[in-house]
Amino acid sequence: MAENPGRAWVYLILTSCLFFNLVLSAETQFAKKTYIVQMDKSAMPKAFINHLDWYSFKVNSVLLEPEIEGDDEGRIIYNYQTAFHGVAVRLSEEEAERLEEEDGVVALFPETKYQLHTTRSPMFLGLEAEDNTNIWVQKVSDHDVVVGVLDTGVWPESESFNDTGMTPVPASWKGTCETGRGFEKRHCNKKIVGARVFYRGYESATGKINEQTEYKSPRDQDGHGTHTAATVAGSPVRGANLQGYANGIARGMAPGARIAAYKVCWAGGCFSSDILSAVDRAVADGVNVLSISLGGGVSSYYRDSLSIAAFGAMEMGVFVSCSAGNGGPDPVSLTNVSPWITTVGASTMDRDFPATVKLGNGTTMNGVSLYKGERTVSINKQYPVVYMGSNSSSPEPSSLCLEGTLDRRVVEGKIVICDRGISPRVQKGQVVKDAGGVGMVLVNTAANGEELVADCHLIPAVAIGEIEGKALKHYVSTSPNAAVTLSFLGTRLRIKPSPVVAAFSSRGPNFLTLEILKPDLVAPGVNILAAWTGNLGPSSLPTDGRRVKFNILSGTSMSCPHVSGVAALLKARHPEWSPATIKSALMTTAYVHDNTHNALKDASSDAPSSPYDHGAGHIDPIKALDPGLVYDIKAQDYFNFLCTQELTPFQLKAFSKNSNMSCKQSLANPGDLNYPAISAVFPEKANITVLTLHRTVTNVGPPISNYHAMASPFKGASVHVEPQSLNFTKKYQKLSYKITFTTISRSTVPEFGGLVWKDGVHRVRSPIVITWLPPM
């Protein structure tokens, strides 16, 4: 009987699939990935001369494939020894599992990919008067502070990094300038005092960097790092502008401070082993402030390598500022939420770049734009307008103007309406241009509401809000000869209301620990002018042949360096202040009202924002210089807080390292951490109706100071502060108080308010959030 050919084919296919799966499984098992290995430094046996020898021995003991001597692809790619102790190493999954069981190994962290959280701000913040005379006159001590910027590198030729008038680099500085393609020793000066690159983790994950298309050196071809570094500490540059927009003096928050650039981000992202090495190296170099405008997801404290490294930096006296993320207005979208990190959200300034869309029926719609190019649309001519989507509530590929979705026969010679989302805003304009369109109206969807972000488009383009966007689409769908005119109105100042919390700024609550209110505060992060790379056009698109010295960007990436720079100013004036003291000064002097004297608003809803949106409020650098009282927190205090987070003794070792920290002084409640914000969380049990939290303040104002407490009323609870008065008799004296919340009625939503200590000169304000967890 003949064999069934169909059955033979099935057998062959199944055999092939099984073989393929076995090969794939084997490849996965033996494929090498980067792991960050935290070691217990104190556990090193005496037989070893140094820690790296011990780490190497541990790694070699678990390798399934012996390391070949002289192999330039060595397993250990980084050795961490200052803010963090351990190595970054390439291992297979099985090798990683074996190493995790070894004595002396505290934790293993798989490599994590982070993303960047992509002038008038000094004047808006009160650091510079309208007549260009400094309110906060520079002092020689300002030059002693070094800010480490972890980003995409730096473009050293920018005028923002001119070191004229700066004193010699402090002798305490241990950093250096690494060289490579396009970056030599001469590119460092008394402003840029350090420049390093970190790429081993990136290359391990993505392959070798193509040095023909990317600078494997501190030189910045992306622009993001140059922009953030200049925002932190750029030297004053007169006549700075972006193609005529925002013309004026561009300067950093701390123009007398030094900059050390640590390049950790590349074309394909930023990797945790590189970031960790940069933090470790920066602390060893002697930075006073770390500015980190990037983030990943949220992990528990002991699983977050950046959090652990930031803890180590804080122990060494370094202030760490991180961007909150651009995940707003969705709630619980924050990153970088550890209490020893200052988490910064974004807000607007009182400057705008208005543009209009005039419809054929006479209606004028207000928007924004930074367009100024050779391709122009006449303000005296109406152009046909087209929308490629339907009137459904959800955008479609063609309505989003994604690449390849526009029909040239339909859009040529017309202005195209594009929905915001999925692809970069400026790229939509490029798609319209390629399809023959003469202009674009960029329309917000529900995700962005009425918040408008200006862009330096490649074609005439205006961005408008969701409400007017719907009206424009209705006009197009009901008018057979729909037409519009685009007009660009330049730069407008003294915009009201401002500041407003940016819609994109990530929001709380901080679900990792509800008792720690995040973000900490907000700072300017919308339409910020600062220095730019000479390698890329202002739209960042490869097709953009324009070159500019300054660019306007938005994001919490821009707000973070504002806070880092102000922290540098505070450190210069108060060298004895700890990172927690600086954070407290920034938070307790922040304001919660705009320039119309109304409560800060949320751009996504036009309703008042809450502490989940703006934290303690908007930074006020002048008042932060003299806060009156501060809430200081030592490393042991943070450790006591960690003891309330249900971590095992082994997990806590990630933070105690080789020190004598223990949980003997554990807090009764995580809300008892001496944080400048107060978050009272009532547990699920309805019979718990009273909650008392404790705080200690330090007098940094006049020796003889008398403060009185004022707490805002709440519907769901009564608030009692004891004592009501704090009477100080000397500077740096510490006095404690307790604040008791008694439930009147359990609310299903959090309630917000504040506590203010007043002495007639200072207002030391802490935001208050009361949360009742729903019954289980």
Disulfide bonds with the S-S distance in Angstrom:
Cys177-Cys188 1.48
Cys265-Cys270 2.10
Cys401-Cys418 2.00
Cys643-Cys663 1.95
